[in-house]
Amino acid sequence: MKKTLTAFLLIFSVNIHAEDAMKARWEQRRDYLQDINGRITAGAESPVKVLVTEEIIKTGEFIKLIEKYNSGDNTLRSGNRKFPVHEIEKQVKETSLPVIKAYYVKSLAGDYLSKTATDRIAEQIKLHGKSLTSIDDSVLSGNTLRAAAGEYILETGKKRYDPSMNKKIHSVISAVELKLSKTDYVTNMQDLRSLIIDETVRVMEESSIGEDPLDINILHSTSTWESLCGNGVQQNELITSVKLFASDRKINLPENVDKLKPDEIEKYIFMYRYRQIEPLLVSTPDFSGKGGYNSLSYQIPDLSSLKVLAVEINRYRSQIVRNLNGSEGRLFSSRVENSLNQLTGRFLKSMEKKFESEKKRMERLTSGKKILIYNEEMFKSAWNIFNELKVKITEYSNDSAAFIDSLCLIGKKDPGEYIFTYKKHMDRKAETMAFLGSLIEGSSGCSQSANESVHVAYTRGVQYTVKISRSLQMPVSIPAEVRRGMTVESLQKVKSVNASFRERMKNEILSIQKNFRDYSKNHEEKKKQSEKSDTRLMTRLGQEEMEILISFSKKCSSRYEKMNYSDEAFRQYRDRFTELATALQGNSSDNAALSAVKSGTIISSCPGFDSKTLDAQYSEKVMLREMGLKSLNGAIELYRYYSGKGIKLNVMPPVEEIASVKKKLTAASSVKIVSWDMNEKNYRETDEKAVEYLKQLINKKAWLIKKNETGQTFTFTHPESGVNITVSLPVGWINNNSFRTLPMGGFKRIYISPDRSGEIHIVSLKEDGKNLKEFQEKMNSLMGYKLVQKKWGSVSGRSYLWTISRSDRDKIVQSYMVQCKGYIIVISGISDSGKQNAIHSHLDSIFGSIRV
């Protein structure tokens, strides 16, 4: 089921088990299709837009069918009729009573376990107790008060059940009769019972137990309240005892001491006692090592560390006082006194050892010597303060033990009276459990309801009751002072009460467990029957769900298959790219390839390749693929889901047909360009790579020197002398149409490498009386070149000068200069340093090809 749920989340993003899940997922499908429709940029006549619009309409119609089914208008059922009033009332009483009981026990037990409910009622009980003179409000606190609130909740639930049940039944009858009073309303028995249960659930969920003001009569009848009232006597004994304790130690108690709790009195008394020793618990100044020449000093122990002892005594005493429950006696207070003595003795002995150790150390150091002890008086003073502290802290510890002892001696209870109260308390607990058990037994009929809220109410009521049973069965210990006064016969009576209580509780719990087992079994059978009876209706809806999804996926795949503009566009691109690459790999230049490299794209030179058309079609294809696959996968998962629920649908296409639809929807147009697959998603990136590839071919042709390979041969004629100069240029180098006649009867022509990164300059000037060296120096000066290297050579009986210079643009300039028939011919190459060798080879070839 986890796999099915995951798939549905991918298809509709709606939990398949959620209430009204079918409607929710189809509403989400409609929203999804409307979003797709809004993203289609083509006009209203676009085939894809028409397809999506039609599907939105069909989805809306199916949602209406779901709503009709969910509304329970019974168009697919039989046995519809009008019901008379007396039959309606009879059916309400029979059908709603188990539901009311289920909700009642859930609410009652839930309030008992709810901290919010018990705190609210406990506060009301506390306010009531403070208003009475018969009970001291100092006992209205802690676990006892919360126990009183819990018992009050259960007792209130028992006493108010009958009137509350009758009121709820009348409310349900009124609501059902109002709905059935419409003249055109007809129904059947099954749907009438469903209506009654729905209205009962509504009535019960709109009400709550325990929100009324405190019922004093019910409170006073509870065992816990009687116990609270009895604690008032104990409070009087407490006040008498602490007054005597304080008087013996000359401690003035506050006027409101009669209203204080034991821990509040303890805090007041010992805060006063602590102030008497606090001034002595000060840090001892450390003067060790501060003496002058030939003097010593004591390391005085820090008396403020004894604050830890005082804190420990306070913590131990306060914890004991807070946890006293009245069962402690003399033996308990003796153990407390012993623990306090051990704690105090351990701390004081440790401090005393530090003083004794320091005295012995100083005696060793001064034995037989006259040495000044710098802080001897301070040490003696600290020793005296410690001895005073030892006395006061010991008294403080003894007073703490005496205070606890005085509390342990109060609150004597009569054994006979205790047994009577104890039995009444246990009987009430057993009666409460019997009441809850009867509600659970009476609500077992809820197993015939298919309403999930009712099922939850019943099961939670049982769970809450089981928790309450554990609380009610908690053993009640007999206070020690009561047990000491009991005879063997009294103790036997208590055992008999406990045995009877355990037996009653055991029987009630076994009965609840049996009712729950029977309910669970009947509920499962009812669920199966309900699912089986509803299979025909679900089959119809499921069949239609499947048909809509499969039909739409096929329409998407069919439309997708017809959108093949990219196939032809890519074919033309591939042909054009092959044509350009072939031309560049041959022996001739191709201006179209150069233009493509310069523009950065080959697409513009493909007449049948329109990017806008391709992008628009691809966008629609993506939508078709997404919608088609979602619908197809949704249909497959729905089929599995319905099959898992035992619903067989007959519209699932064969595996081969499903595979064919998926293949059509996932088909992608592509073409191989060198080692890249150009497709609709990456064609621009692939175009950039293809242009870069052509650029590399051009660069390779421009800079890769091949033997016996020359470009075009050009002849230049001097205008004055008529002397012809012929040179052969490298393959692929471009004339930039810069030929111009120079003053003094010369010319200059510039050629550029195919990748535009290098230049070859051919210059011819009259000698004008200058030799090559003078000419070279003047030319470098005029051009701003910095000479790096030069050498002389000879070719065909003529001397030439070869130089390497660096331009102001950090370019390398190589030049050949030769004098011929009254002219100086200069052939220069300009390039980056990385192409220095290639330009040198080109210049060699050109210089070797000169014919005059």
N, C-alpha and C positions, 0 to 999 in steps of 0.2 A: 504493500500500500504506500510505502514511503516513496518508491519510484513513481507511482501514479501521481501522488501529490506533487512531487517535484516537476513532473511534466506539465501538470495543470498550472502550476505557478508560472512556468515558461509561456504557456499559451494564453492564459487569461489573468494571471496574477491574482487569483481568487481561491481561497481554501475550499477544496471540494467538499469538505464535511461541514462547512459553515451553513447556518440557517439560510434557506432560500439561495443556495449556492448557484443553482442553474440560472436563475434570473440575474444574479450578480455578475456571473461571468459573461452572459450575453449582453448585458448592458455595457460591460467593459469592452466587449468586442465591437459594439456599435460606436463607442467613443474612439476606439482605435481606428476604425475605418473612416470615421469623420475626420480624424487627424490626418490620415493618409490623403483623403480627398482634398483637404486644405493645402497640402504640400505639393499637389500636382499643379505645375505652372502652366500646362497647356490649356487651350481653350475648352469651352464646355463640350465641344464635339469630339474631344480626344477619346479614342476607344477605351483607354485605361480609366479615364474619369467616368465615362458612361458605365463601365463595368463596376467600379466601386460604388457609384451612386445607386445602381440597381441592388447591390448587395446590402447597402445600408437600409434600403426600404424592406428587403426581405428579412433582415435581422430584426427590425422594428416589429414586423408582423409576428415573428416567432416569440418575441418578448410578450406581446399581447396574449398569445396562446398560453405562455407560462403563467401570466397573471390570472388568466381565466382558470387555470388548473389550481393555482395556489389559493384563489378566493373561495374554493370549495362550493362552486355554484352547482355541483352535482350533475352537470350535463352528460357525464359519462357513467353515471350510476343509475340504479333502478330503485323502486320502492318509495319514491317521494310522495308525501301526503301532508295534510294539515293535522296537527296534534291538538286535542282538546285540553283545557286548562287542568282538569284533574289528573290527566296522564302526565302532563308536564311536571306538576308538583310531585307526583309519585316518583318520576324519573330523577328529579333534582335531589330528593331526599336519599334515594338509593345510590346515586352516582356521586354526589358531592360529599357525603358524610366521610368516606375513607380519605378523601383529599383534605378535608378540613382537619381531620385528626393528624394526618401526616404533617401538615403545615403547623398545627398547634404544637406538636411535640418538638418539631425543629425549632420553632420560635422560642418555646419555653426553655428547652435545654440549651439553646444557643444563647439566650439572655443570661442563664446561670453561668455559662462559661465565658461570657463577654466581660472583659475588664471595664469597658465603658458603662455597661448596664449596672454592674455591681458597685462601681464607684459612685454612680449617680444615686442609687438607692442607699448606699452606705452613708452618703452625705446627708440624706433626708433623715436617716435613723439617728445620726449624730446630733442633728439639730433638735430632733424630738427628745432625745435623752437629756440634752442641756436644759430643756424647758421643764424637766421634772425635778422634784426635790428628793424623790425616793432613790435616785441613782446619781452617783458622782460622775460628772462628765469627764473626769480624768481617765476613766476606764474605757471611754468610747474611742478606742484607737486600735490600730494594728490588725492582726489576722482575725481576732475575735469579731471585730466590727464587720470585716468582709465576709466572714462566715455567716453572720446574722443577715447580711444583705442577700447572700445566696439562698439561705433557708427561706427567707421571706419571698423570694422570687418563686420558688417551688410551691410554697404553701398558697401563694396568691393564684398560681396557675391551677392548682387543684380546686380551689373554692370557686373560681370564676369560669371554669370550663363549661358547665351546662348552659348558663345564660349566654355566654359568648358563642357557643355552637349554634344555638337556636337563632341568634341574631344573624349569624353568617348565612345560615340556610335561607332565611327570609330574604336576605340581600340578593342571594343567587337566584332565587325564584323570581324576584321582581325584575332582575336584569334579563333573564332568559325569556320571560313572558313579554317584556318590552320588545325584544328582537323578533319574536315569533308573531307579534301582533299585526305585522304588516300583511295586508290582504293578499299580496302576491308572493308571500314567502311560503315555500314548501320545502320539506326536508325528509330525511329518513332517520331511522333509529340510531344508526351508527353516527351520523353527523349531529344528531340531537345530543347524544352523550358527549361527543367532542366539544360541542358548544357549551354544555353544562360544565365540563371540566375546565375549559378556557375561562369561563366567567368565575368559577370557584377560585382558580389560580389568581385572577385579577383581584377579587375581593380579599383574599388572604394576604396577598403581597402588598396591598394598600393599607393593611392594618398591622398593629404591633402590640405585643403583650407588655405590660409593665410601664406604660407611659403615664398612667393615672397617678394622682397624689397618693402619698403613703396611707395605707389602711391600718389605723392604729390597732384595731381589734385583731387583725391577722398577725401583725407584728408581735403583740403581747402573747399570742398563743404559741409562739415558736420556742423551742428549747434553748436556742442561743441567747434570746432576749432574757429568759429567766436566769441564765448563767451570768449575763451582764449585770442584772439587778443584784444578784448575789455577790458580785465583785465589789459592790458598794461597801459592804461590811468589811471586806478585806482592805479597802482604801482607808477606812477609819483607823484600822489597826496600824496601817502603814504610817499615817500621819502621827499617831501617838508615839510610835517607835522612833521616827526620825526627829521629833521634837525632843525626846529624851536624849537622843544621841547628840544633838546640837547643844542642848543645855549643859551637858557634862563638859563640853569643850568650849563653852562660852561663845557660841556662834549664834548670831541673831538671824533668824529665818524671816523671809518676806511675809507680808500680811496675807498674801494669796496662797500660802503654802498648802491649804486644804484642797486647792484646785490643781496642784502640780502633779505630774507623773513621777514615778521613782527616778527615771533618768534625769529629769529636770531638777529634782531635789539634789541628786548626787552631783550634778554639774555645779549647782549653786554653792553647796557646802565645800567642795574640794577646790573650787576656784578661790574661795576665801582662804583655805588652808595653804594653798600653793603660794599665795602672795606673801606668806610669812617666811617662806624659805627662798623665794626667788631672788631677793637682794644678795644672798650669799653665792648664788650660781653665776659668778662673773668670771671672765677670762683673767687668768693670772699673767701679769706682764712677764715677758721673757727677757731677762737681763743677762742670760748666759753669754759669756764671751765679751762682756762690756767692761770688765774690770781693768784697772790700770796695770802698770808694770809690776811683776812679782805678786799678782793677786789672782784669786780664783773666784768662781761664782757657781751658785747652785742652779741646776736645771729644775725649775719649779713646775710640778704637774699642773695642768690646766683644769681648774675646778669647774669650769663651765661645761666640761664633758659630762658632769653628773646630771645635766639637764636631760640627757638621754634616759637616765634611770627614772627621772620624774615622769617623762613622757610615757615610758613603758608601763609604769604603775598606773597612770591615768588610763591608758589604752586597755590594759587588762581589766581594771575595775569597771570601766564603762561598758565593756563587752559583756561582762558577767551580769551587770544590772539590767542591760537591755534584754537579755535572754532568760531572765528568771520567769518561771511559769507557776510558782506557788507550790511545786512538788518538792522543792529542795528543803533539806533539814540541817541539823547540826553537823552531820558527817560531811555534807557538801561544803559548809562554811569552813570546816577544819581543813579540808583539802585546799581551799582557796587561800587560807591563812598560810599554810605551809608553802604554797607556790610563791606567794608574795615575799615570804621570808627568804626563800632561796634566791629569788631575783634580786632583792635588796642586798643580801649578804655578798653575792657574787660581785656586784658593782663596787661596793664599799671596800671589800678586801683587795680588789684590783688596784684601787686608788691608794689604799694604805700601803701596799707593797711598793708602789712608785716612790712614796715619801721615804720609806725605810731604806730602799735601795739607794736613794740619793744621799741619805745621811751616812750610810756605810761607805759610799764612794768618797765622800768628802773627808771622812775620818782617815781613810787610807792615804789620801793625798797630803794631809796636814800632820800626819803622825811624826812627832819629834821635830817639827819645823814651825818657825814663826812666819806664817803666811797670812796675809789679809784676805778674808773672804768678802768679796764685794757686796753680795746681796743676802748676807746671813740673816739680817733682821726681817727681810721680806720673806725668806723661807720659813722662819719661825711663825710669822704672821699667817702665812698660807696654811701652815700646819694647824694652827689654832682654829682658823676658819673651817678647815676640813673636819676637825673633831666636833665643832659645833654643828656642822652640816650633817655629820653622821648621826648625831642624836635626833635632829629634826626630821631627816629623811626616814629614819627608822620609825619615828612616831607617825609620820605621814603614811608609811606602809601599813603600820598597825591599825591606824584609823580606817584605812581602806578596807582591811579585813574585818574590822569591827562593824563597819557600816553594812557590808554584805551579810554578816552574821545576823544583824538586827532585822534585815529583810527576810531572811530565811526562816525566821521564827513566827511569822504572822500567818493568818489565814487557816485556822483549824477547821476541818469539816467533819460532820457527823456521818459515820459509815452507813447507817440505815437510810438517812435522808439522801445520801449520795446514790445508793443503789436504786431507790425509787426514781430519782431524776434520771439516772443512767438508763434504766429500762424504758422510760418514756421517750428519751432521746433516740434510742435504738429502734423502738417501734415506729416512730415517725419516719425515720430513714427508710425502713422497710416498706412502709405505706407509700412513701414517695416513689420508690422503685416499682411498686405494684401498679401505681397510677400510670407511670410512664410506659410500663409494659402493656397495660390495657390499651393505651393509645396506639402503640405500635401494632398490637394484634388487630385492633379495629381498622387500622389503615392499610392492612395487607391487601385489601381489595384494589389498591392503586396499581397493582401489577397488571390489571386489565386495561390500563390507560397507556396510550402510546405517547402521551405528553411528556417531553423530556424534563420540564420544570417540576412536574409532580414526582418523577423518578428521583430527581436530585433532592427534593424536599424530604422524601421518605428515607433515602439512604443517609442523608446528613443527619436526620433525626435519630436514626439508629446509631450512627457514629457518635453523635453528641451524648446519647444516653449511655453508651458503653463507657465513655470518658467519665460521666457522672457516677456510674456504678463503681468505678475505681476510687473516686473521691469518697463516696458514701461508705465504702468498705474499709477505709483507713482505720486501723485500730485506735481505740481511745485508751490511753494509759491512765491507770489509777494514781492520783497524786500520792507521794510517799507518806505525807502526814495522815492521809485517809487510810492507806494500806496498813500503817502501823497500828491503827485502832480497830482493824477488822478481825473478826474471829474466823476460824476455819469455815464455819457455816456461811458467813457473809461472802467470803471469797468464792465458795462453791456456787452461791447464787449469781455472782457476777459471771462466772464461767458458763452457767446455764443460760443466762441472758445472751451472752455472746454466741453460744452454740445455736440457740434458736434463731438469732439474727442471721448468722452465716447460712443456715439452712434455707431460710426464706429468700435471702439474696441470691443464693445459688439457683434456686428453683426459678426465680424471676429471670435471671440472666440466661438460663438454659431455654426458657420459653421465648425470650427475645431472639436468641440465636436460631431457634427452630423457625420462628416466624420469618426471620430474614432469609433463611435458606428456602423456605416455601415461596416467599415473595420472589426471590431471584429466579427460581425455576419457572414460576408462572409468568414472570415478566419476560424472560427469554422466549418462552413459547408464544406469548402474545406478540412480541416483536416479529417473530418469524411469520405468524399468521397475518399480521398487518402488512409486512413486506410482501408476502405472497399475494394478498388481495390487491395490493397497489401495483403489482408488476405489470398488469395490462396497461394501466395509465402511463406508467413510466416507460413502457416499451414504445408506446406511440410517440411520446416526446423524444425519447432517445433515438428512435428511427428518424424522426424529422431533423434532429440535431445533426446526425451523421450525414444525411442526404444533403443538407445545406453546405456543410463543410467540404465534403468530397466534391460536390458539384462546383463549388467556387474554386477549389484548388485546380480542377481540370480546366476551367475557364482561364485562370491565370496562366497555366502552362501553355494553353493554345495561343493566347495573345502573345506570350513571351516568345514563342517559337517564330512568330511572324515578324518580330522586330529584329531584322537582320541587316540594317544599314551598315553597321560596323564591319561586317564581313567584307563587303565591297570596298569600303574605305581603307581597311587595312591591306587588302590585296593591292590596291593602287599605290599605297605608301611603300609596300615592299618592292613593287616593280620600279618605282621612282628611285628608291634608295639603291637598288641593285644597279640601275643605270648610272647613277652618279659615282658609285664606288668603282664600277668597272672602268669608267672614263678616267678616273684619277689613278687607277692602277696601270693604265696604258702609257703610251709615250707622248700623249698630248694633254694639254691643260683643258679644263672644262669650266667655262665661265659660270655656268649654272651652279656647279658644285661650290665654286668660290663664293657665289652670292648666297648660297644656303649657309655656308659657314659664317659668312659675315652677318646674316640676319639672325642666325641662331636657331633656325628651324627648317625642316624639309617639308613640313605640312603645307606651307604656303605655296609650294611648287607642285602640289598634287591637286589637280582641278576637281577631282571627285571626292575630296576629303573636306567636310565642313564640320569644324569642331563643335559649333553650337548645336547642330542637328544630332551629332554623336552624343554629346553630353546630355541633351534633353531625353534622348531615347534610353541612354544608360540609366538615368535617374528613374525613369518609369520601369525599366527592367528590374532595378533593385527593389522597387516597391512591389512589383509583381512576384518576384522571387520570395520576398519576405512574407507577403500575404499568402501566397500559395503554399509555402512550406508550413507556415503556422497552421493553416486550415487542415492540411493533410496530416500533420503530426497530431493536431488536436483530435481529429477524427480517430486516429489509431489509438490514442490514449483513452478517449471516450469509450471506444469499443472494449478495451481491456477493463475499464472501470465498470461498465455495465455487465460484462461477463463475470467479473468478480462478485457482483450482486445477484448473479443468477438470471440476468436478463439477456436473452439471446436476440441479437439484431441481425438482419439479413441483407444489409446494404454494404458490407465490407467488400471492396474490390479485390480481385486476385492479387497475389504478391507481384506478379509480372507487371500488372497494370500500375500498381503503386510505384514500382521501380521506374517505369517508363515516365510517369508524371514527374518524379523527383529528378530524373535525368534531364528532362526538358527544362525544368526550372533552374537547374544548376549548370546548364551548358553555358560556356563563356567563349566569346569571339576572341581569337588571338592569332598572331602571326609571328614567325621567327625572324628577328632582325639580328644578324650576327649571332651572338650567344644569348640574346635577350628575348623573352616572350612579351611582345607588345599586346596589351589588352585594353579594355575600355576604362579600366581604373588607372592604369599607369602609362597611357600612351604618351602623355606629355613628357614624363621623365624618360621614357624610352627614346622619344624624339631628341631630347637633349643628349643622350648617350650616343645616338646615331650621328648627330652633328659633330660631336667630339671625335667620333671614329673617323669621319671624313677629314676633320681637321688634322688628325694624326697622319692620314694618308698624304695630305698636302705637305705637311711638315717633313714627312719622310722623303717625299720627292724633292723638296726644296733643299734639304741639307744632307741627304745621303748621296755621296759621290760614287758614281759608277764609271768604270773605265769605258772609254770609247763612246760615252754618251754625252752629246752636246745638244744645246737648244738651237734657237734660231741664230742665223748669221746676219749681222747688220753692217752696212757700209755707210760711212759718214764722209762727206766731201767738204773740205775747207772752202769757204766762199771766195776767198781772195786768190789762193794759189791753185785751187782745183785739185789739191792733193787728196786722194781717197785713202780712208783708213777703214779696214775691215776687221771685225771681232766676232767671235762666237760666244754667246751667252749661255749660262746654265739652263737646264730644263725647268720650266715652270716659273721662272722669274719674270716679273711683269713690268712692262714699260709704263711709267706713270705719266707719259706724255709731257715730260718736262724738258724736252730738247729746246735749247735756245742758243743763239749765236752770241758769243761773248765779244766784248771790245778787244781790240788788238788782234782781230782776225782769228778767233777760236770758237769752240763750242763746248757745251756741257750737256750730258744726258744721265738720267738717274733711273735705275731699275730696282724694283722692290721684290723681296722674297715672297713666296705665296702666303706665308703665315704673317707677313707684315712686320717681322721682327728684325730684318736686315736690309741693308741697302748697298748697291754697287754704283759708284759714280765713275763715269768716263769723261775726262776733261782733256781738251787739247788747246794749248796756248802758244803764241810765238815766243821764241827764246828771249827776244828783247835784250840780248847781250848778257843774260844770266846763265850761269851753269846750274847743274842739278842741285848741288849743295845749297847755293844761294836761293834758288827757287823754293826748295823744301823749307828752309828756315823762314822765308817770307810767308809761305803758305801757312805754316804752323802758327806763326805770329798772328796772321789775319784771322784764322779760324779759332784761335784760342786753344790749339792742341798742345799737349805736353809730350815731348819726344821720350820714348821709352827705350827703343832699340833701332839700330840701322846697320845696313851692310851693303857693300857694292858687289855687283855681279856683271856678267857679260852674256849677251845673247845675239847670235847672228852678227858678231863683230861690233855690236854696240854695247856701251856700258849702261848699266841701269842702277838705280838706287832703290833699295827696299827698306821701308821704315815701319815701325810700330809706334803709335802714339795713343794717348788717352784723351778723350774729349771731355768737355765740361759736364756732360751728362753721364759720365762714367762709362762711356762706350769705348770699345777697342776699335781703333782705326788703323787698318793696314793699307799700305800704298806701294805701287810699283811706278817709278818715274824713268822715262827714257827720252833721249833727244833724237829727233829724226827729221831730216830735211827742213831744218829751221824751226821745228816745233818741239814743244815738250808735251809728251803724252803722259797723263796721270790716270792710273786705274786704282781706285780706292774701294775698300770694303769696310762697312761699319756694322758692328754686331755686338751682342753681349759677350762677356768673357767665356761663357759656356760653349759658344759656337765659333770660337776663334779658329780652331783647326779647320772646320768646314769652310769658313770664309776664305781661309788661306789657300785651300785646295781650289776653290772656285777662281780666286785671283790668279793662281798659277796657270790654270787652264785658259783663262781669258788672255792673260799676258802672252802665253805661248801661241795664241791664235791670231795675234795682231799681224795684219798684212798692210804694208804702206805702198 
